[in-house]
Amino acid sequence: MSAQDPEFIAAARSSYDAIAGPYRERHPDGLGDRPLERGLLTAFAELVRAGGTAPVADLGSGPGYVTARLHALGVPVFGVDVSPRTVELARRSHPGLRFHVGSLTSLDLPDGSLGGIAALYSIIHVPDEYLTETFAGFHRVLEPGGHVLLAFQSGDEDDRSRLSERFGQAVSLDCYWRTPETVAGHLTRAGLRIQARVLREPEEDETRPRAFLLARKPA
């Protein structure tokens, strides 16, 4: 990342740096009590393992619990997050795993080097005009036959909101609430084929449905 990063990347970096500690405390394992999410991640891991030994990138890895679970499922994996402070805390929590500072919108990885990409709840801060380009980057770094698993908050209609405070800290985050159909369209335009769509209704204190898309780079 550099001074040439788009404004939304800089905003995400500074915002998540500010809330990295309380975010980790609130979400030490966001999959612990979510059997559907765990099942989808397990299926993703099986697909990746069946395809070979190329690693998986957990993009927007946050506290690192998805990275750790993929590792436990026998997948070679590393985490990438835009926030240096978040990466520092993830390394402390999971000292045996690799975490790097980087942006999912501009992956500094060789072409065809990944067997899979997991991006759980990390595309919500990417503006519409950058989304197809971001997924084209996914396509570039995936090996033929590689898989993508996305999760994101959804709704009945595409919408946008601004988050200015979280955990008592000032932040500046635009959140884009897209339908599964909208995101699937961006994936398709980037050359990735949709394999599955799941929409889960809100639970407990959630206010929006959770959408999951599984896509694949053609072999």
N, C-alpha and C positions, 0 to 999 in steps of 0.2 A: 504494500500500500504506500501511497505517496501523496504529495500535495495536490496531485491531479485527480484524486479520488472524487467521485460525485458527492454532492452535499449530503445526500441521505446516508452514505457510508460513514462520513465523518460524524454525523449526528448519532448514528447507531453505535459507533465506537465509543464516543464520549458518554452516551447515555448508559450503555451497559457497563462501562468502567465504573460509573457512579453507583450502580446498584448491584454489582457483582456479588458482594458478600451476602446481603439479605436475599438475593435471588437464589443463591446456592442453599441457604438455610431453608427457604420456602420450598425449593424443588430439588432435594437431594437425590430423588429417584422418581421422576415423573411417570415411570412405567410400572412402579411397584404395585399399584392397586388398579391397573388398567389392563384387564385380560385381553381385550380386543387388540389394543396397541401391541402388547407383548406377542400375541399370536401373529400379527402382521409382520412384526420385525423378525420373528422366527422363520416365517415363510420366506421373507426376503433373504435372510441368511442362508437358507437351504438353496435357494436359486443361485446365489452368488457362489457358494461352495461347489455346486454342480458345474459351474462354468469354468472353474480353474482356480488358480492361486493368486491372481491379481488382487491388490488390496482394495478396501472400501474407504471412501472419505465420508466422515460424518460432518456435514457442513452446517455451521451454526451449532457447534457441539456443546456450547454452554457449560454447565457443571460437569459434563462428561459421562452422564449415566447411560446414554445411548451407545457411546463408544465402548464403554465397559461391558454392556450387555452383548454387543456384537462380538467383542473379544471372547466373552464367556461361551458364545455359540460357535466358536472355532473359526471366526472370520479374521483375517489380517486386516487391521483397521487403524486409522488415525483420525484425530479430530482437528477441525479448523474452525476458528471463531474470529470475528472482527475485533473483539475486545481483548487487549493485552492483559488486563486485570482478570478477566474471566479465564483466559488460558492459564495464567499463573495459578489460580485456584484449582482448576481442573487437574493440573500437573500434581498439585499437592494431594488431591483426593485420590488420584489414580497414578501413582508414581511409576508403575510399570508400563504405562501407555504413552503414546506420542500425541502431543497437541501443538498446533502451530497457529500463529496469528496470520489471518488472511481473509479475503472476501470471497463469498460464493459467486459474486458477479464477475470476478476476474481471477480465475484459478491459475496459479503459477505451477502448473503440472504439465508433464509431457503428454503429447497426443497418445490416446489409446492405452494409458497407463493404469486405469482403474477397472476393477471388476464390478464395482457398484458405487452408488452415491445414495446416502441417506440424508434427507434434509427435513427434519421434523420441526415444524413451527418456525422455520427460519426464512421463508420467502415472504412473510407478511409485511416486511418493511421495504420490499423491492417495488418501486413504482411500475405501473403498467408498461410504460415505454421501454423499460429495461428487461422485462420478463422473458420475452422470446430470445433476446440476446444472451441472457443468463443461461437459459436452457440449451442454447446452441453451444455454450461453453461446456455444459455437462456432456453433450454429445461428443464434443471434441476429445475430452479426456477419458471417456469410456472406451474400453475395448469393444469390438464387435460382439454383440450378445450381452453386453453389460446392462445392469438393471438400475433403475432409480425408484426410490420410495420417498414420496412426499406426504407430509401431513400439514394441515393448515386449518385455522378457524374459518368457517364458511357462513353462509346465510342464504336467504331466499333471493337476494339481489346483490350485485356487486356494490360495495360501499367503501367508504374511507373515513377514518377518524384520526384525531390528533391526541396523543398521550403526552401530557406535560408534567405529570407527577407519578412516582411509583415508589413504594417503600419509604415515603417521606423525603425522597430526593427529587430534585428538578430534572426532568428529562425532556427530550424533544424528538418524539418518534411518531412518524406517520404510519398508520396501520391500514392495510388494504385487505378488505374482507371479500374474497372472491368465491364465486360458485365453482363447483368441480368442473362444470362444462367450460368455464372461462379458462381455468388453468390447463385443462386437457387440450384446449385449442392451442395454447402457447407451446405446450410440449410437442404437439403434432407438427406445428410449423417449424420447430427446431429439429425435426427429423426423428423424433422418438415415438414409438408406438405404444399406445395405451393397452395395458393388459387387464387391469382391474380398477374398479372404483368402489369405495365404501364411504357411506355417510352415517356417522353416529350422532344421535341426538344429544343435546346438552345434559350433563350430569351435575348434581350437587350445585356448586356455586358457579358453574359455567353459564355463559349467556348466549353462546353461539354453538351451532353444530360443528363437529370435527370431520373434516374430509380427508380421505386417504386415496392417493393415486399411485399405482404401480405401472411403470413404463419400462420399455426396453429399447436399446439401440439395435437396429436390425443386424443380424449376423452377416 
